[in-house]
Amino acid sequence: MFHPGHHELHGVTVVVETAGPLTYVGRFDTEDAAGVHLLDVGVHDAAAGGTREDFVRRSARFGVRSDRKHLVVPRAEVARITPLGAMES
Amino acid sequence: MPYNPALVAPMREEMVHLGARELKTAEDVDAALGDQQGTMLVFVNSVCGCAAGNARPALRLALEHAVLPQQVVTVFAGQDLEATARARQYFAEYQPSSPSMALLRNGEVVHFVHRHQIEGRSPQSIAGDLVKAFDRHFGAGAVA
């Protein structure tokens, strides 16, 4: 466990994919009834252009460009959570 | 707001014991990185006990390798704010994270290790990647 006493992903930079056009990359903080709490979050909206894959690849290579300091993703919208470090850059 | 100096003192000392030179002011950073020649590793230190707690031992292991940067310097994120901000201007192409490491050759960033490449990994594993980067960018076959 990365941070003992916390959620197993606490402090880990993750990619949160949703069933919709939005993808988030940020540091996982915690999860509660409101959803998944992320810190220093980059947000990608496929509807606005660019692919999810390019966004993730660029984040892995150059780091996460933070659009939001704190963001909560409702659990029902989360399709998959993957550590960014596990993604190919 | 910077952390309590007493809290971070052991983390600073760990880097100094590795042979890293601390850069505590923007002037220190400019003196080290401005017109930088040769090879250098810049370690952005952090209080994160898990990420930085593995990154510092990883660097210690990597510095046992035969191929090394000519200089190792460090700034402390969340502590030496001005120095850290100035250092990040020298690798502005990369988004800030801490801990992180930049490998420079003649002022150019040739390799960057982000926090997300440190999280959850053992010091041995991180050091293995660093050693490969040392060989690739600082070894005899590296392009000057």
gemmi code that builds the backbone of each chain (N, CA, C; Angstrom):
import gemmi

chains = {
    "A": [
        ("MET", (0.841, -1.190, 0.000), (0.000, 0.000, 0.000), (0.879, 1.243, 0.000)),
        ("PHE", (0.521, 2.220, -0.849), (1.356, 3.406, -1.023), (1.365, 4.273, 0.233)),
        ("HIS", (0.187, 4.571, 0.769), (0.090, 5.369, 1.994), (-0.696, 4.571, 3.026)),
        ("PRO", (-0.032, 3.900, 3.933), (-0.737, 3.087, 4.930), (-1.779, 3.906, 5.695)),
        ("GLY", (-2.945, 3.306, 5.924), (-4.002, 3.981, 6.663), (-4.960, 4.740, 5.770)),
        ("HIS", (-4.660, 4.798, 4.480), (-5.521, 5.493, 3.526), (-6.017, 4.503, 2.479)),
        ("HIS", (-6.869, 5.007, 1.586), (-7.295, 4.211, 0.429), (-6.051, 3.736, -0.327)),
        ("GLU", (-6.138, 2.559, -0.908), (-4.950, 1.992, -1.556), (-4.407, 2.875, -2.684)),
        ("LEU", (-5.243, 3.743, -3.223), (-4.776, 4.622, -4.299), (-4.453, 6.028, -3.810)),
        ("HIS", (-4.584, 6.291, -2.518), (-4.322, 7.634, -1.987), (-2.905, 8.077, -2.373)),
        ("GLY", (-2.837, 9.258, -2.981), (-1.531, 9.808, -3.347), (-1.025, 9.357, -4.699)),
        ("VAL", (-1.742, 8.453, -5.331), (-1.312, 7.930, -6.629), (-1.971, 8.734, -7.750)),
        ("THR", (-1.204, 9.089, -8.749), (-1.739, 9.804, -9.911), (-2.454, 8.794, -10.797)),
        ("VAL", (-3.732, 9.041, -11.023), (-4.548, 8.055, -11.738), (-5.249, 8.676, -12.946)),
        ("VAL", (-5.614, 7.808, -13.856), (-6.471, 8.181, -14.978), (-7.867, 7.665, -14.650)),
        ("VAL", (-8.830, 8.574, -14.622), (-10.221, 8.180, -14.382), (-10.978, 8.328, -15.693)),
        ("GLU", (-11.334, 7.186, -16.249), (-12.109, 7.195, -17.486), (-13.590, 7.113, -17.131)),
        ("THR", (-14.392, 7.830, -17.888), (-15.837, 7.783, -17.676), (-16.505, 7.163, -18.906)),
        ("ALA", (-17.761, 6.859, -18.753), (-18.498, 6.298, -19.886), (-18.770, 7.369, -20.939)),
        ("GLY", (-18.670, 8.618, -20.541), (-18.914, 9.732, -21.453), (-17.629, 10.268, -22.049)),
        ("PRO", (-17.646, 11.504, -22.509), (-16.474, 12.079, -23.181), (-15.380, 12.570, -22.236)),
        ("LEU", (-15.656, 12.617, -20.932), (-14.691, 13.202, -19.995), (-13.697, 12.169, -19.463)),
        ("THR", (-12.436, 12.601, -19.390), (-11.373, 11.805, -18.775), (-10.621, 12.724, -17.823)),
        ("TYR", (-10.265, 12.194, -16.700), (-9.554, 12.985, -15.691), (-8.219, 12.317, -15.365)),
        ("VAL", (-7.203, 13.146, -15.140), (-5.930, 12.644, -14.616), (-5.591, 13.496, -13.406)),
        ("GLY", (-5.405, 12.858, -12.270), (-5.078, 13.606, -11.062), (-4.667, 12.669, -9.943)),
        ("ARG", (-4.295, 13.263, -8.841), (-3.876, 12.478, -7.677), (-5.106, 12.017, -6.911)),
        ("PHE", (-5.243, 10.725, -6.771), (-6.361, 10.158, -6.024), (-6.216, 10.555, -4.563)),
        ("ASP", (-7.287, 11.134, -4.016), (-7.247, 11.492, -2.592), (-8.026, 10.475, -1.782)),
        ("THR", (-9.333, 10.416, -2.045), (-10.160, 9.482, -1.298), (-11.424, 9.197, -2.100)),
        ("GLU", (-12.242, 8.322, -1.537), (-13.535, 8.027, -2.149), (-14.575, 7.996, -1.044)),
        ("ASP", (-15.707, 8.677, -1.267), (-16.784, 8.661, -0.287), (-18.119, 8.644, -1.022)),
        ("ALA", (-19.174, 8.960, -0.321), (-20.504, 8.882, -0.928), (-20.659, 9.840, -2.105)),
        ("ALA", (-19.879, 10.915, -2.095), (-19.968, 11.888, -3.186), (-19.266, 11.387, -4.443)),
        ("GLY", (-18.305, 10.510, -4.272), (-17.575, 9.992, -5.421), (-16.082, 9.919, -5.171)),
        ("VAL", (-15.334, 9.941, -6.272), (-13.880, 9.848, -6.208), (-13.298, 11.256, -6.159)),
        ("HIS", (-12.533, 11.532, -5.124), (-11.928, 12.853, -4.962), (-10.533, 12.848, -5.579)),
        ("LEU", (-10.320, 13.783, -6.495), (-9.022, 13.917, -7.151), (-8.440, 15.296, -6.856)),
        ("LEU", (-7.125, 15.382, -6.816), (-6.426, 16.650, -6.580), (-5.546, 16.971, -7.783)),
        ("ASP", (-5.400, 18.262, -8.056), (-4.539, 18.726, -9.159), (-4.881, 17.963, -10.434)),
        ("VAL", (-6.053, 18.248, -10.941), (-6.674, 17.404, -11.960), (-6.621, 18.036, -13.353)),
        ("GLY", (-6.161, 17.248, -14.295), (-6.278, 17.614, -15.696), (-7.566, 17.017, -16.246)),
        ("VAL", (-8.290, 17.807, -17.025), (-9.584, 17.363, -17.547), (-9.538, 17.352, -19.072)),
        ("HIS", (-9.996, 16.263, -19.650), (-10.088, 16.187, -21.109), (-11.524, 15.895, -21.509)),
        ("ASP", (-12.007, 16.695, -22.447), (-13.352, 16.503, -22.964), (-13.236, 16.151, -24.442)),
        ("ALA", (-13.486, 14.892, -24.745), (-13.340, 14.438, -26.131), (-14.284, 15.187, -27.063)),
        ("ALA", (-15.371, 15.692, -26.500), (-16.331, 16.428, -27.335), (-15.744, 17.762, -27.812)),
        ("ALA", (-14.712, 18.222, -27.082), (-14.102, 19.503, -27.448), (-12.919, 19.320, -28.389)),
        ("GLY", (-12.574, 18.069, -28.672), (-11.476, 17.806, -29.601), (-10.343, 17.049, -28.961)),
        ("GLY", (-9.583, 16.350, -29.791), (-8.471, 15.552, -29.288), (-8.965, 14.232, -28.747)),
        ("THR", (-8.074, 13.265, -28.758), (-8.482, 11.939, -28.289), (-8.065, 11.738, -26.844)),
        ("ARG", (-8.782, 10.864, -26.188), (-8.452, 10.473, -24.812), (-7.042, 9.888, -24.765)),
        ("GLU", (-6.707, 9.094, -25.769), (-5.404, 8.429, -25.783), (-4.267, 9.455, -25.841)),
        ("ASP", (-4.423, 10.481, -26.658), (-3.381, 11.508, -26.756), (-3.254, 12.283, -25.445)),
        ("PHE", (-4.392, 12.562, -24.833), (-4.383, 13.279, -23.556), (-3.624, 12.475, -22.498)),
        ("VAL", (-3.907, 11.206, -22.425), (-3.240, 10.353, -21.435), (-1.758, 10.216, -21.767)),
        ("ARG", (-1.448, 10.028, -23.028), (-0.059, 9.874, -23.441), (0.746, 11.133, -23.112)),
        ("ARG", (0.160, 12.282, -23.380), (0.858, 13.534, -23.105), (1.025, 13.745, -21.593)),
        ("SER", (0.020, 13.377, -20.839), (0.127, 13.492, -19.376), (1.228, 12.592, -18.839)),
        ("ALA", (1.346, 11.409, -19.400), (2.378, 10.480, -18.945), (3.764, 10.996, -19.298)),
        ("ARG", (3.882, 11.630, -20.433), (5.206, 12.069, -20.872), (5.630, 13.400, -20.260)),
        ("PHE", (4.700, 14.352, -20.218), (5.058, 15.703, -19.778), (4.492, 16.081, -18.419)),
        ("GLY", (3.707, 15.186, -17.821), (3.118, 15.481, -16.531), (1.690, 15.987, -16.681)),
        ("VAL", (1.051, 16.152, -15.546), (-0.369, 16.504, -15.533), (-0.525, 18.020, -15.483)),
        ("ARG", (-1.175, 18.555, -16.495), (-1.472, 19.994, -16.479), (-2.774, 20.180, -15.714)),
        ("SER", (-2.647, 20.812, -14.560), (-3.784, 20.889, -13.640), (-4.782, 21.961, -14.070)),
        ("ASP", (-6.003, 21.515, -14.325), (-7.098, 22.446, -14.611), (-7.917, 22.739, -13.364)),
        ("ARG", (-7.964, 21.799, -12.442), (-8.773, 21.935, -11.225), (-7.963, 21.465, -10.026)),
        ("LYS", (-8.016, 22.240, -8.936), (-7.292, 21.864, -7.720), (-7.932, 20.637, -7.068)),
        ("HIS", (-9.247, 20.598, -7.067), (-9.985, 19.490, -6.436), (-11.229, 19.220, -7.246)),
        ("LEU", (-11.485, 17.968, -7.482), (-12.643, 17.612, -8.294), (-13.202, 16.286, -7.778)),
        ("VAL", (-14.516, 16.175, -7.772), (-15.162, 14.933, -7.338), (-15.888, 14.323, -8.531)),
        ("VAL", (-15.519, 13.091, -8.853), (-16.177, 12.381, -9.947), (-17.185, 11.415, -9.333)),
        ("PRO", (-18.487, 11.612, -9.610), (-19.481, 10.675, -9.060), (-19.157, 9.242, -9.449)),
        ("ARG", (-19.244, 8.357, -8.487), (-18.840, 6.964, -8.714), (-19.582, 6.346, -9.905)),
        ("ALA", (-20.847, 6.716, -10.079), (-21.648, 6.134, -11.158), (-21.098, 6.504, -12.536)),
        ("GLU", (-20.302, 7.570, -12.608), (-19.753, 7.991, -13.900), (-18.407, 7.334, -14.201)),
        ("VAL", (-17.826, 6.697, -13.178), (-16.478, 6.140, -13.345), (-16.549, 4.790, -14.053)),
        ("ALA", (-15.833, 4.718, -15.173), (-15.766, 3.444, -15.896), (-14.528, 2.662, -15.514)),
        ("ARG", (-13.412, 3.372, -15.286), (-12.159, 2.674, -14.974), (-11.191, 3.652, -14.322)),
        ("ILE", (-10.428, 3.155, -13.362), (-9.372, 3.944, -12.729), (-8.062, 3.184, -12.890)),
        ("THR", (-7.068, 3.857, -13.465), (-5.779, 3.211, -13.735), (-4.657, 4.143, -13.298)),
        ("PRO", (-3.661, 3.651, -12.578), (-2.508, 4.509, -12.269), (-1.847, 5.008, -13.555)),
        ("LEU", (-1.541, 6.302, -13.591), (-0.908, 6.853, -14.782), (0.440, 6.182, -15.038)),
        ("GLY", (1.123, 5.834, -13.954), (2.429, 5.186, -14.094), (2.352, 3.851, -14.806)),
        ("ALA", (1.157, 3.280, -14.866), (0.989, 1.988, -15.547), (0.707, 2.170, -17.028)),
        ("MET", (0.530, 3.415, -17.453), (0.231, 3.687, -18.855), (1.540, 3.893, -19.616)),
        ("GLU", (1.535, 3.531, -20.841), (2.694, 3.774, -21.704), (2.761, 5.257, -22.035)),
        ("SER", (3.966, 5.829, -22.023), (4.129, 7.222, -22.433), (4.619, 7.275, -23.868)),
    ],
    "B": [
        ("MET", (2.305, 27.712, 2.197), (3.151, 27.997, 3.366), (4.192, 26.887, 3.512)),
        ("PRO", (5.442, 27.243, 3.676), (6.473, 26.209, 3.810), (6.264, 25.343, 5.044)),
        ("TYR", (6.773, 24.136, 4.952), (6.686, 23.209, 6.073), (7.648, 23.633, 7.183)),
        ("ASN", (7.390, 23.098, 8.356), (8.279, 23.333, 9.489), (9.689, 22.853, 9.127)),
        ("PRO", (10.677, 23.747, 9.230), (12.048, 23.352, 8.858), (12.546, 22.124, 9.611)),
        ("ALA", (12.104, 21.977, 10.850), (12.552, 20.816, 11.628), (12.029, 19.515, 11.028)),
        ("LEU", (10.836, 19.605, 10.417), (10.237, 18.418, 9.809), (11.025, 17.955, 8.593)),
        ("VAL", (11.499, 18.914, 7.817), (12.139, 18.554, 6.557), (13.656, 18.386, 6.682)),
        ("ALA", (14.197, 18.746, 7.830), (15.658, 18.689, 7.979), (16.232, 17.307, 7.653)),
        ("PRO", (15.633, 16.222, 8.147), (16.213, 14.906, 7.804), (16.161, 14.606, 6.311)),
        ("MET", (15.125, 15.146, 5.632), (14.999, 14.912, 4.192), (16.045, 15.706, 3.419)),
        ("ARG", (16.351, 16.882, 3.930), (17.451, 17.660, 3.342), (18.779, 16.934, 3.560)),
        ("GLU", (18.981, 16.491, 4.787), (20.267, 15.862, 5.120), (20.486, 14.602, 4.303)),
        ("GLU", (19.413, 13.884, 4.042), (19.537, 12.659, 3.244), (20.107, 12.994, 1.861)),
        ("MET", (19.650, 14.091, 1.292), (20.141, 14.490, -0.033), (21.590, 14.965, 0.033)),
        ("VAL", (21.909, 15.718, 1.070), (23.280, 16.218, 1.200), (24.246, 15.051, 1.376)),
        ("HIS", (23.819, 14.047, 2.129), (24.672, 12.875, 2.320), (24.901, 12.112, 1.016)),
        ("LEU", (23.971, 12.268, 0.079), (24.144, 11.636, -1.232), (25.132, 12.405, -2.105)),
        ("GLY", (25.494, 13.586, -1.645), (26.393, 14.420, -2.440), (25.685, 15.495, -3.222)),
        ("ALA", (24.388, 15.671, -2.977), (23.640, 16.691, -3.702), (23.900, 18.067, -3.087)),
        ("ARG", (23.956, 19.057, -3.952), (24.129, 20.433, -3.495), (22.757, 21.089, -3.420)),
        ("GLU", (22.449, 21.642, -2.265), (21.148, 22.279, -2.081), (21.129, 23.660, -2.737)),
        ("LEU", (20.043, 23.924, -3.454), (19.825, 25.247, -4.041), (18.619, 25.831, -3.320)),
        ("LYS", (18.866, 26.836, -2.492), (17.803, 27.341, -1.615), (17.188, 28.654, -2.073)),
        ("THR", (17.832, 29.305, -3.034), (17.306, 30.584, -3.512), (17.279, 30.573, -5.038)),
        ("ALA", (16.552, 31.508, -5.605), (16.522, 31.629, -7.066), (17.922, 31.939, -7.594)),
        ("GLU", (18.685, 32.692, -6.825), (20.051, 33.010, -7.251), (20.908, 31.742, -7.273)),
        ("ASP", (20.722, 30.897, -6.277), (21.443, 29.613, -6.270), (21.113, 28.811, -7.524)),
        ("VAL", (19.834, 28.816, -7.873), (19.380, 28.029, -9.033), (19.982, 28.589, -10.316)),
        ("ASP", (19.923, 29.889, -10.461), (20.472, 30.495, -11.683), (21.976, 30.245, -11.794)),
        ("ALA", (22.656, 30.287, -10.663), (24.097, 30.052, -10.700), (24.405, 28.621, -11.138)),
        ("ALA", (23.537, 27.692, -10.752), (23.790, 26.283, -11.087), (23.268, 25.902, -12.466)),
        ("LEU", (22.107, 26.429, -12.826), (21.435, 25.980, -14.050), (21.572, 26.957, -15.217)),
        ("GLY", (21.857, 28.180, -14.927), (22.059, 29.147, -16.006), (23.346, 28.803, -16.740)),
        ("ASP", (23.280, 28.710, -18.040), (24.446, 28.338, -18.844), (25.082, 27.045, -18.343)),
        ("GLN", (24.231, 26.097, -17.994), (24.709, 24.823, -17.442), (25.480, 24.025, -18.498)),
        ("GLN", (26.649, 23.572, -18.130), (27.474, 22.770, -19.030), (27.724, 21.403, -18.400)),
        ("GLY", (27.921, 20.417, -19.253), (28.150, 19.073, -18.742), (26.841, 18.405, -18.382)),
        ("THR", (26.904, 17.476, -17.442), (25.719, 16.700, -17.087), (25.316, 16.971, -15.640)),
        ("MET", (24.018, 16.954, -15.408), (23.497, 17.315, -14.084), (22.177, 16.603, -13.832)),
        ("LEU", (21.958, 16.252, -12.587), (20.659, 15.754, -12.152), (20.078, 16.748, -11.153)),
        ("VAL", (18.858, 17.181, -11.403), (18.152, 18.073, -10.482), (17.064, 17.254, -9.800)),
        ("PHE", (17.163, 17.145, -8.485), (16.179, 16.383, -7.708), (15.242, 17.373, -7.025)),
        ("VAL", (13.950, 17.286, -7.353), (12.947, 18.126, -6.692), (12.433, 17.319, -5.496)),
        ("ASN", (12.904, 17.709, -4.329), (12.598, 16.962, -3.109), (11.172, 17.264, -2.636)),
        ("SER", (10.649, 16.418, -1.802), (9.256, 16.528, -1.356), (9.127, 15.907, 0.024)),
        ("VAL", (8.103, 16.372, 0.757), (7.862, 15.782, 2.076), (7.019, 14.515, 1.988)),
        ("CYS", (6.479, 14.210, 0.809), (5.637, 13.019, 0.685), (6.425, 11.801, 1.140)),
        ("GLY", (5.999, 11.235, 2.251), (6.762, 10.150, 2.854), (6.853, 8.927, 1.979)),
        ("CYS", (5.862, 8.703, 1.167), (5.858, 7.482, 0.360), (6.572, 7.676, -0.970)),
        ("ALA", (6.255, 8.731, -1.700), (6.908, 8.931, -3.004), (8.361, 9.364, -2.817)),
        ("ALA", (8.570, 10.438, -2.062), (9.940, 10.905, -1.868), (10.723, 9.928, -0.994)),
        ("GLY", (10.000, 9.252, -0.106), (10.650, 8.263, 0.754), (11.215, 7.100, -0.037)),
        ("ASN", (10.741, 6.900, -1.257), (11.336, 5.899, -2.143), (12.281, 6.533, -3.156)),
        ("ALA", (12.007, 7.779, -3.519), (12.833, 8.431, -4.546), (14.246, 8.704, -4.038)),
        ("ARG", (14.369, 9.147, -2.785), (15.714, 9.442, -2.273), (16.581, 8.181, -2.179)),
        ("PRO", (16.073, 7.088, -1.613), (16.881, 5.861, -1.633), (17.157, 5.365, -3.052)),
        ("ALA", (16.220, 5.604, -3.959), (16.433, 5.199, -5.355), (17.619, 5.961, -5.933)),
        ("LEU", (17.672, 7.245, -5.650), (18.792, 8.035, -6.163), (20.102, 7.557, -5.536)),
        ("ARG", (20.057, 7.249, -4.245), (21.274, 6.750, -3.580), (21.773, 5.489, -4.280)),
        ("LEU", (20.884, 4.583, -4.590), (21.272, 3.350, -5.280), (21.814, 3.655, -6.672)),
        ("ALA", (21.149, 4.545, -7.384), (21.564, 4.861, -8.755), (22.938, 5.525, -8.767)),
        ("LEU", (23.239, 6.283, -7.717), (24.526, 6.979, -7.675), (25.687, 6.040, -7.361)),
        ("GLU", (25.387, 4.766, -7.157), (26.455, 3.765, -7.018), (26.895, 3.239, -8.379)),
        ("HIS", (26.186, 3.648, -9.437), (26.477, 3.178, -10.785), (27.781, 3.806, -11.296)),
        ("ALA", (28.347, 3.180, -12.322), (29.613, 3.678, -12.865), (29.427, 4.967, -13.656)),
        ("VAL", (28.312, 5.074, -14.342), (28.039, 6.277, -15.142), (27.142, 7.205, -14.332)),
        ("LEU", (27.605, 8.420, -14.132), (26.886, 9.346, -13.248), (26.819, 10.747, -13.846)),
        ("PRO", (25.850, 11.531, -13.392), (25.885, 12.956, -13.746), (27.073, 13.618, -13.050)),
        ("GLN", (27.606, 14.649, -13.673), (28.761, 15.337, -13.071), (28.361, 16.105, -11.824)),
        ("GLN", (27.117, 16.558, -11.794), (26.637, 17.295, -10.631), (25.243, 16.806, -10.252)),
        ("VAL", (24.971, 16.806, -8.949), (23.626, 16.525, -8.452), (23.225, 17.714, -7.571)),
        ("VAL", (22.121, 18.329, -7.918), (21.626, 19.461, -7.137), (20.188, 19.177, -6.733)),
        ("THR", (19.703, 19.903, -5.729), (18.345, 19.648, -5.252), (17.667, 20.927, -4.802)),
        ("VAL", (16.394, 20.998, -5.082), (15.531, 22.041, -4.523), (14.436, 21.325, -3.744)),
        ("PHE", (13.823, 22.043, -2.793), (12.831, 21.406, -1.941), (11.465, 22.037, -2.175)),
        ("ALA", (10.598, 21.292, -2.870), (9.237, 21.774, -3.134), (8.469, 21.901, -1.827)),
        ("GLY", (7.690, 22.960, -1.716), (6.909, 23.183, -0.503), (7.725, 23.771, 0.634)),
        ("GLN", (9.022, 23.952, 0.390), (9.898, 24.494, 1.425), (10.660, 25.709, 0.887)),
        ("ASP", (11.464, 25.466, -0.122), (12.196, 26.566, -0.759), (11.409, 26.959, -2.011)),
        ("LEU", (10.374, 27.735, -1.801), (9.383, 27.981, -2.847), (9.982, 28.720, -4.047)),
        ("GLU", (10.747, 29.753, -3.754), (11.317, 30.564, -4.822), (12.320, 29.748, -5.644)),
        ("ALA", (13.147, 29.013, -4.968), (14.150, 28.204, -5.674), (13.479, 27.124, -6.523)),
        ("THR", (12.434, 26.522, -5.985), (11.744, 25.465, -6.723), (11.059, 26.035, -7.960)),
        ("ALA", (10.407, 27.170, -7.786), (9.738, 27.795, -8.931), (10.745, 28.165, -10.014)),
        ("ARG", (11.899, 28.679, -9.599), (12.904, 29.060, -10.589), (13.473, 27.816, -11.278)),
        ("ALA", (13.734, 26.778, -10.516), (14.259, 25.550, -11.135), (13.290, 25.021, -12.176)),
        ("ARG", (12.010, 25.088, -11.860), (11.012, 24.550, -12.798), (10.953, 25.356, -14.092)),
        ("GLN", (11.412, 26.589, -14.048), (11.463, 27.368, -15.285), (12.484, 26.780, -16.258)),
        ("TYR", (13.464, 26.067, -15.723), (14.484, 25.479, -16.586), (14.000, 24.184, -17.233)),
        ("PHE", (12.910, 23.625, -16.721), (12.295, 22.472, -17.401), (10.788, 22.703, -17.496)),
        ("ALA", (10.472, 23.872, -18.068), (9.082, 24.326, -18.118), (8.205, 23.481, -19.034)),
        ("GLU", (8.827, 22.707, -19.910), (8.046, 21.848, -20.809), (7.313, 20.769, -20.006)),
        ("TYR", (7.839, 20.506, -18.806), (7.273, 19.443, -17.969), (6.439, 20.060, -16.857)),
        ("GLN", (5.279, 19.482, -16.629), (4.402, 19.987, -15.580), (5.028, 19.712, -14.206)),
        ("PRO", (4.831, 20.634, -13.265), (5.457, 20.444, -11.947), (4.866, 19.276, -11.177)),
        ("SER", (5.744, 18.510, -10.564), (5.326, 17.481, -9.618), (6.497, 17.254, -8.679)),
        ("SER", (6.207, 16.723, -7.527), (7.281, 16.420, -6.588), (6.913, 15.172, -5.788)),
        ("PRO", (7.904, 14.310, -5.590), (9.274, 14.432, -6.076), (9.340, 14.211, -7.580)),
        ("SER", (10.404, 14.742, -8.156), (10.670, 14.509, -9.571), (12.162, 14.726, -9.800)),
        ("MET", (12.614, 14.313, -10.965), (14.038, 14.446, -11.287), (14.196, 14.837, -12.745)),
        ("ALA", (15.090, 15.781, -12.985), (15.411, 16.189, -14.354), (16.876, 15.894, -14.610)),
        ("LEU", (17.154, 15.261, -15.732), (18.531, 15.029, -16.153), (18.847, 16.022, -17.260)),
        ("LEU", (19.902, 16.783, -17.062), (20.271, 17.819, -18.016), (21.641, 17.543, -18.600)),
        ("ARG", (21.756, 17.919, -19.847), (23.056, 17.857, -20.511), (23.225, 19.166, -21.269)),
        ("ASN", (24.216, 19.932, -20.886), (24.477, 21.243, -21.497), (23.217, 22.101, -21.553)),
        ("GLY", (22.495, 22.105, -20.447), (21.325, 22.962, -20.320), (20.040, 22.403, -20.890)),
        ("GLU", (20.127, 21.269, -21.552), (18.930, 20.675, -22.172), (18.435, 19.501, -21.325)),
        ("VAL", (17.127, 19.466, -21.100), (16.556, 18.330, -20.371), (16.535, 17.125, -21.304)),
        ("VAL", (17.247, 16.084, -20.916), (17.321, 14.891, -21.768), (16.466, 13.754, -21.217)),
        ("HIS", (16.043, 13.890, -19.967), (15.215, 12.837, -19.370), (14.519, 13.444, -18.156)),
        ("PHE", (13.280, 13.022, -17.943), (12.539, 13.547, -16.796), (11.812, 12.402, -16.103)),
        ("VAL", (11.898, 12.392, -14.794), (11.188, 11.390, -13.990), (10.105, 12.116, -13.210)),
        ("HIS", (8.854, 11.843, -13.541), (7.726, 12.462, -12.871), (7.383, 11.712, -11.586)),
        ("ARG", (6.611, 12.387, -10.755), (6.111, 11.736, -9.543), (5.352, 10.453, -9.875)),
        ("HIS", (4.557, 10.485, -10.946), (3.748, 9.296, -11.231), (4.604, 8.106, -11.652)),
        ("GLN", (5.869, 8.359, -11.994), (6.778, 7.262, -12.332), (7.511, 6.755, -11.090)),
        ("ILE", (7.234, 7.360, -9.945), (7.857, 6.983, -8.674), (6.846, 6.290, -7.767)),
        ("GLU", (5.616, 6.758, -7.813), (4.560, 6.285, -6.905), (4.431, 4.757, -6.918)),
        ("GLY", (4.460, 4.195, -5.730), (4.173, 2.773, -5.591), (5.274, 1.847, -6.056)),
        ("ARG", (6.411, 2.407, -6.432), (7.504, 1.564, -6.917), (8.610, 1.485, -5.869)),
        ("SER", (9.361, 0.404, -5.913), (10.446, 0.225, -4.957), (11.637, 1.094, -5.363)),
        ("PRO", (12.478, 1.442, -4.398), (13.697, 2.179, -4.740), (14.545, 1.448, -5.781)),
        ("GLN", (14.583, 0.126, -5.687), (15.389, -0.647, -6.632), (14.865, -0.490, -8.061)),
        ("SER", (13.565, -0.507, -8.191), (12.960, -0.389, -9.512), (13.180, 1.007, -10.098)),
        ("ILE", (12.996, 2.013, -9.273), (13.219, 3.393, -9.731), (14.685, 3.590, -10.094)),
        ("ALA", (15.555, 3.053, -9.250), (16.996, 3.180, -9.514), (17.367, 2.495, -10.823)),
        ("GLY", (16.726, 1.377, -11.107), (17.008, 0.681, -12.354), (16.727, 1.554, -13.570)),
        ("ASP", (15.629, 2.274, -13.511), (15.301, 3.184, -14.612), (16.289, 4.345, -14.684)),
        ("LEU", (16.701, 4.838, -13.509), (17.656, 5.945, -13.494), (18.998, 5.522, -14.101)),
        ("VAL", (19.424, 4.341, -13.736), (20.704, 3.845, -14.259), (20.656, 3.731, -15.786)),
        ("LYS", (19.543, 3.256, -16.291), (19.396, 3.180, -17.755), (19.479, 4.572, -18.379)),
        ("ALA", (18.864, 5.531, -17.711), (18.904, 6.909, -18.232), (20.320, 7.472, -18.150)),
        ("PHE", (21.034, 7.159, -17.071), (22.431, 7.611, -16.956), (23.250, 7.052, -18.122)),
        ("ASP", (23.093, 5.752, -18.357), (23.865, 5.122, -19.431), (23.525, 5.746, -20.786)),
        ("ARG", (22.224, 5.955, -20.989), (21.774, 6.437, -22.288), (22.207, 7.882, -22.550)),
        ("HIS", (22.118, 8.711, -21.526), (22.346, 10.144, -21.755), (23.697, 10.653, -21.277)),
        ("PHE", (24.304, 9.926, -20.348), (25.574, 10.400, -19.796), (26.725, 9.448, -20.101)),
        ("GLY", (26.439, 8.308, -20.705), (27.473, 7.323, -20.970), (28.370, 7.736, -22.111)),
        ("ALA", (29.380, 6.899, -22.344), (30.394, 7.231, -23.361), (29.768, 7.379, -24.744)),
        ("GLY", (28.704, 6.650, -25.005), (28.098, 6.698, -26.331), (27.071, 7.805, -26.500)),
        ("ALA", (26.832, 8.559, -25.429), (25.802, 9.614, -25.500), (26.276, 10.727, -26.428)),
        ("VAL", (25.319, 11.322, -27.109), (25.636, 12.420, -28.014), (25.914, 13.674, -27.202)),
        ("ALA", (27.032, 14.325, -27.470), (27.387, 15.530, -26.707), (26.528, 16.700, -27.126)),
    ],
}
model = gemmi.Model(1)
for chain_id, residues in chains.items():
    chain = gemmi.Chain(chain_id)
    for i, (resn, *xyz) in enumerate(residues, 1):
        res = gemmi.Residue()
        res.name, res.seqid = resn, gemmi.SeqId(i, " ")
        for name, pos in zip(("N", "CA", "C"), xyz):
            atom = gemmi.Atom()
            atom.name, atom.element = name, gemmi.Element(name[0])
            atom.pos, atom.b_iso = gemmi.Position(*pos), 0.0
            res.add_atom(atom)
        chain.add_residue(res)
    model.add_chain(chain)
structure = gemmi.Structure()
structure.add_model(model)
structure.setup_entities()
